[in-house]
Amino acid sequence: MFSLSKILFLVLVIGAVWFGWRWYNRVGAVGRERLRERERRGSGKPTSTSSGGSPRVAAEDMEKCPECGAYVAPRSAVACGRPVCPYGR
C-alpha cells in the first residue's frame, strides 16, 4: 500500500511545487517593483491619474483621413503618400 519510496516521492513533489510557487511570486514581485520604479522615473509615456490613484495611459481619439479613409491619431499622423493628404504638411 504505502511504501517509503512513495512517501518520499510525494514529499519531493510537494516541496517542488512549494518552492516553485515561492519563486513564481518572487519573480512577479520583482517585476512589479521594476514597473513602479520605471513609472516613478518617467518612461516618456503620457500618463494621467484616475480617481482611484492608479496611473493610466492617456488615450487619443482617432480621426478618419478624408483622403485615404484610414484612422489616424491627429497629433502623430504621417502622410499616407497621396498628394492631397492633410497630414503630410
Secondary structure, DSSP 8 states (H G I E B T S, - for coil): ---HHHHHHHHHHHHHHHHHHHHHHHHHHHHHHHHHHHHHH--S--EEE-TTS-EEE-----EE-TTT--EE-GGG----S-TT-TT--
